Structure formats: C-alpha cells, structure tokens
Amino acid sequence: MNAKREVVLGITGGIAAYKSAELVSRLRKAGIGVHVIMTEHATRFVSPLTYETLSGNPVVTDTFDRPATWEVEHIALAKLADVFVIAPATANILAKLACGIADDMLSTTALATKAPLLVAPAMNTGMWTADATRHNVDTLRARGVRFVGPEGGFLACGDSGPGRMSEPVAIFEAIQALLTARQSLSGLRVMVTAGATRERLDPVRFLSNDSSGKMGFALAEAARDRGADVTLVCGVTTAQPPTGVTLVRVESTQSLYDAVTARCGDMDIIIQAAAPADYRFARRYDQKLKKQSGAPLVLELVENPDIAAEVGRRKRPGQTLVGFAAETERVTEHAREKLQRKNLDLIVANDVTAPGAGFNVDTNIATLITRTGATERPLQRKRDLAEDVLDAVLSLRQTPPEES
C-alpha cells in the first residue's frame, strides 16, 4: 500500500462508536495513516485515548484546541485526507452535512475537505426512515457522498430494523475501494467537455439546447478524484463546475472546437459530454432584430464543425476517446454508427425522452457501447454513471481496441 495514503475518520456520538476501534486497527495494519476527529458526544462512549493509541496520532475533539503546528487544524486535516470517513454517522451529522452546518471540528473539517466522503450511518430505525433523514440522505447522495449501510437487525435500543452500522470489515473494504479508485487515473491527462453551446442570432437571441452540464461535471469530478489531471472545457451550464480542475469557458460551438482541438493532442483520455449546437445562423446581426409588420422571418442555418469527428481524425496511439449520443429514437443503432464514424472507443448512449434521463436531472439511464459489446446501466445518479464510464475506460486501456 502507498504509505502516503491517509484517512480522516470522524466518530460521532452513538453506541456503535466502539466498533470504529476495529476499523482503525484494520486501516493501520494495511499501512494506511489514520487521523481521528471525535465529537464531544462520541467521547462519552469511547475515550479519545483509545483512538490515539490505535491510530498513533493525536485525536482532535475541539475546534479551539491549540494545534501542534501553526496550521489551522481543520484545514490541515481537510487537505491531508485521501478519503474522509464518518463512522458511525448519526442522523445529526447527516443533517449538518446536508445543510452545510459547521459548528464543531468534525462538521467544519468535513465541509472544507475535497476528498471523497464515505459515511456509515448508525441510528434508530425510526430516525433512519424519517422523512427528514431520507431527504438529507438523498441530498448527500446527489452530491456524490458514498454510503455503506446501514444494516438491518437488532439494535441497541431494542428495536429491530434498518439502522445498525455496517461491520468494520465492510467499511474497511469500502475505504480501500475508494483509495484504489483515487489512484486509478494518477498521471493521466483527461479532458472532459460539458454543457451546451450558444449560437447568437443577435445581441439578445440565440440557438441552444437544454444541457445543464451535470453529466460532464460528474465525469470531471470522478476523474479528479481518481488522481487525473483534468481539463474541463465548459459551455453554458446551469450547474456549478467542480473545483480542482483546469476550467476553460466557451460559448459557441466554434469556440468549443477551437478549445478542444488545441488541447486534444496532449490528452490521454478525452470524454466529450458537451451538447454542441449542430447548426449556427448563417448571418449574425449586430443589433436586435425587429418585427416586420407581420412579415415572416426566414433564417438560414449552416452546419457547425463536427468536434468529435475531428478529434477522432487526430487520434493518436494510446488515446482513449469517449463520446455521448443523446437520442430520441433508435438509440443503439444511431450510437453504434456514431462510434464508428467518429473513431471512438466508447460511446454513452441514452434516450433523453426517458423519465430520469437526459438534461437537467441528477440521474441518467445509459448504454455503454464499445466496438465489441454493450452494457446497460439502469437509472442511477450521474456521478455513479461517471464512475461506470471511467471503469469502462480503464478496462479499454488495459486491452486497447484495434485501430479503425
């Protein structure tokens, strides 16, 4: 294991706090550094000395403790983490995370970190199934927070049902999977395109589409979290682009073409999730067009350059090219044709008319198509689909397809 890999473990106030001692022990035996943050209530269940002994590091409990160095401690720990884990995670900490509340050392550090966040819930069945908790869990999942458990069974309160924290071995395996994934694209340069383009008719009108950029942003985040050097070429979006990537803003299809073709030769992986306009106006007016007393307005459209086809034409050995096919009919047929014509290695095809798929939603339904087969991906969050796409890319890079 890489000695530099570090886990920050948050422990909140629940009876399951004692189980985290085994988790710390497993992590240390695997050569992974562990830094523990305990809430005040957690210290009522297990002494911080237990975790200091097991982790070999001081346990942080108070936001206002004087740190051993002059670094602001919650920021230092937030930056140190390769994976940030909270186990057990009470309903209270889930609510804080969902709302962005930072009123103690654990919630403050969790809000500041850019590391993947894994939580292992532990609470009474009634609390886990409460509407407020379900809403908070949905909010966190949509932001890319990973969950392990909870499990069903007999609870300390005497109830039986979901709410028991997963066993330390399951949490340990989930952490290992995140740490492995975090290194899987290390040293690779990845370019992702996202969002819509706009083709101006005049200063106040344009031709565009409904792309929000969410799928491209999920891909950029996932590649970043796997250790890649990510360039995000971003058109017009309604979502907030991720941090920790090189952001290039564009508006028109021509500007997207220029940005992508200028950089594509330096990239190892190119994922084109943007939705560029296929056409632009033959004439762009400098002033706002006025009505013509009821006379019809006839506008001429001309084709924009085909960015994916040009990138495919320039493809060099060792590159992996991924495209998207947003279709409304004969989805697989159109996607396979596009895969061949644009010299792609993988295409993500989806029916944008299907409920839960397409533009301006946090979920997607897709088929991952290569030259040798296809894999259906059911309704899932876009971040989860992004992970599936990157897994498929890594599989292709291990066994490169024949050149077309």
Long-range contacts (C-beta under 8 A, 24 or more apart in sequence): 1-30, 1-31, 1-32, 2-31, 2-183, 3-31, 3-33, 5-31, 5-32, 5-33, 5-82, 5-179, 6-32, 6-33, 6-34, 6-35, 6-80, 6-81, 6-82, 7-32, 7-33, 7-34, 7-35, 7-81, 7-82, 7-83, 7-84, 7-85, 7-175, 7-179, 8-34, 8-35, 8-36, 8-37, 8-77, 8-78, 8-80, 8-81, 8-83, 8-84, 8-85, 8-109, 8-113, 8-115, 9-34, 9-35, 9-36, 9-37, 9-55, 9-85, 9-86, 9-87, 10-36, 10-37, 10-38, 10-39, 10-84, 10-85, 10-86, 10-87, 10-89, 10-93, 10-106, 10-109, 10-110, 11-36, 11-37, 11-38, 11-39, 11-42, 11-46, 11-51, 11-86, 11-87, 11-88, 12-39, 12-41, 12-42, 12-86, 12-88, 12-89, 12-90, 12-92, 12-93, 12-106, 13-39, 13-40, 13-41, 13-42, 13-44, 13-45, 13-90, 13-92, 14-42, 14-45, 14-88, 14-90, 14-122, 14-123, 14-165, 15-45, 15-122, 15-156, 16-87, 16-88, 16-122, 16-164, 16-165, 17-42, 17-45, 17-46, 17-88, 18-45, 18-46, 19-87, 19-88, 19-165, 19-167, 19-168, 20-46, 20-51, 20-87, 20-88, 20-168, 21-46, 21-50, 21-51, 21-54, 22-168, 23-87, 23-168, 23-171, 23-172, 24-51, 24-54, 24-55, 25-54, 26-168, 26-169, 26-172, 27-172, 27-175, 28-54, 28-55, 28-56, 30-172, 30-176, 32-175, 32-179, 33-57, 35-60, 35-77, 35-80, 35-81, 36-60, 37-61, 37-77, 37-105, 37-106, 37-109, 38-106, 39-93, 39-104, 39-105, 39-106, 40-104, 60-105, 61-105, 62-105, 63-104, 63-105, 63-108, 73-105, 74-105, 74-108, 74-109, 74-112, 75-112, 77-109, 77-113, 78-109, 78-110, 78-112, 78-113, 78-114, 78-115, 79-113, 79-114, 81-113, 81-115, 82-115, 82-179, 82-182, 83-115, 83-116, 83-118, 83-175, 83-178, 83-179, 83-182, 84-109, 84-110, 84-113, 84-115, 84-116, 84-117, 84-118, 85-117, 85-118, 85-119, 85-120, 85-171, 85-175, 86-110, 86-117, 86-118, 86-119, 86-120, 87-118, 87-119, 87-120, 87-122, 87-165, 87-171, 88-120, 88-121, 88-122, 88-165, 89-119, 89-120, 89-121, 89-122, 90-121, 90-122, 90-123, 91-121, 91-123, 91-127, 91-128, 91-130, 91-132, 91-133, 91-136, 93-119, 94-119, 94-121, 94-133, 94-136, 94-137, 94-140, 95-132, 95-133, 95-136, 97-136, 97-140, 97-145, 98-135, 98-136, 98-139, 98-140, 99-136, 114-243, 114-244, 116-144, 116-146, 116-178, 116-182, 116-225, 117-144, 117-145, 117-146, 118-145, 118-146, 118-147, 118-148, 118-171, 118-174, 118-175, 118-178, 119-145, 119-146, 119-147, 119-148, 120-147, 120-148, 120-149, 120-150, 120-165, 120-166, 120-171, 121-147, 121-149, 121-150, 121-163, 121-165, 122-149, 122-150, 122-163, 122-164, 122-165, 123-150, 123-163, 124-155, 124-157, 124-159, 124-163, 125-155, 125-159, 125-160, 125-161, 125-162, 125-163, 126-159, 127-163, 128-161, 128-162, 128-163, 129-161, 129-162, 141-381, 142-362, 142-381, 144-218, 144-221, 144-381, 144-383, 146-174, 146-178, 148-174, 181-225, 181-226, 181-387, 182-225, 182-226, 182-227, 183-226, 183-227, 184-226, 184-227, 184-390, 184-394, 185-223, 185-226, 185-227, 185-228, 185-269, 185-390, 185-394, 186-226, 186-227, 186-228, 187-227, 187-229, 188-227, 188-228, 188-229, 188-268, 188-269, 189-228, 189-229, 189-231, 189-266, 189-267, 189-268, 189-269, 190-220, 190-223, 190-228, 190-229, 190-230, 190-231, 190-267, 190-268, 190-269, 190-270, 190-271, 191-230, 191-231, 191-232, 191-233, 191-260, 191-263, 191-264, 191-267, 191-269, 191-270, 191-271, 192-216, 192-219, 192-220, 192-223, 192-230, 192-231, 192-232, 192-233, 192-271, 192-272, 192-273, 193-232, 193-233, 193-234, 193-235, 193-256, 193-260, 193-271, 193-272, 193-273, 193-274, 193-307, 194-219, 194-220, 194-232, 194-233, 194-234, 194-235, 194-237, 194-241, 194-273, 194-274, 195-234, 195-235, 195-236, 195-237, 195-274, 195-275, 196-235, 196-236, 196-237, 196-274, 196-275, 196-276, 196-277, 197-235, 197-236, 197-250, 197-251, 197-252, 197-253, 197-255, 197-256, 197-274, 197-275, 197-276, 197-277, 198-235, 198-236, 198-251, 198-252, 198-277, 199-252, 199-253, 199-277, 199-279, 199-280, 199-281, 199-304, 200-252, 200-281, 200-284, 201-281, 201-284, 201-285, 201-289, 201-299, 202-284, 202-285, 202-286, 202-287, 202-288, 202-289, 203-286, 203-287, 203-288, 204-288, 205-288, 205-289, 207-277, 207-279, 207-280, 207-281, 207-301, 208-236, 208-277, 209-275, 209-277, 209-359, 210-358, 210-359, 210-360, 211-235, 211-237, 211-274, 211-275, 211-359, 212-237, 212-238, 212-239, 212-359, 212-360, 213-237, 213-238, 213-239, 213-241, 214-239, 214-360, 214-361, 214-362, 214-382, 215-273, 215-324, 215-364, 215-382, 215-385, 215-386, 216-271, 216-273, 216-274, 217-241, 217-242, 218-381, 218-382, 218-383, 218-385, 218-386, 219-271, 219-273, 219-386, 219-389, 219-390, 220-245, 221-383, 221-386, 222-383, 222-386, 222-387, 222-389, 222-390, 223-269, 223-271, 223-390, 226-390, 228-269, 231-263, 231-267, 233-259, 233-260, 233-263, 233-274, 234-274, 235-274, 235-275, 235-276, 238-360, 252-277, 252-280, 253-277, 253-278, 253-280, 253-304, 253-305, 253-307, 254-280, 254-304, 254-305, 256-307, 257-304, 257-305, 257-307, 257-310, 260-307, 260-311, 261-307, 261-310, 261-311, 261-314, 264-311, 264-314, 265-314, 265-316, 267-319, 268-318, 268-319, 268-320, 269-319, 269-320, 269-322, 269-393, 269-397, 270-311, 270-319, 270-320, 270-321, 270-322, 271-322, 271-389, 271-393, 272-307, 272-308, 272-311, 272-321, 272-322, 272-323, 272-324, 273-324, 273-348, 275-324, 275-326, 275-359, 276-304, 276-307, 277-304, 278-303, 278-304, 279-303, 279-304, 280-304, 306-342, 308-338, 308-342, 308-344, 309-341, 309-342, 309-343, 311-342, 312-342, 312-343, 312-344, 313-343, 315-343, 317-403, 318-400, 320-345, 320-346, 320-393, 320-396, 320-397, 321-345, 321-346, 322-346, 322-347, 322-348, 322-389, 322-393, 323-347, 323-348, 324-348, 324-349, 324-350, 325-349, 325-350, 326-350, 326-352, 326-358, 326-359, 327-351, 327-352, 328-352, 328-353, 331-367, 332-367, 332-369, 332-374, 335-367, 335-369, 336-369, 339-369, 339-370, 339-371, 340-371, 340-404, 343-404, 345-370, 345-371, 345-393, 345-396, 345-401, 346-370, 346-389, 346-392, 346-393, 346-396, 348-385, 348-389, 368-392, 370-396, 370-401, 371-401, 371-402, 371-404, 372-401
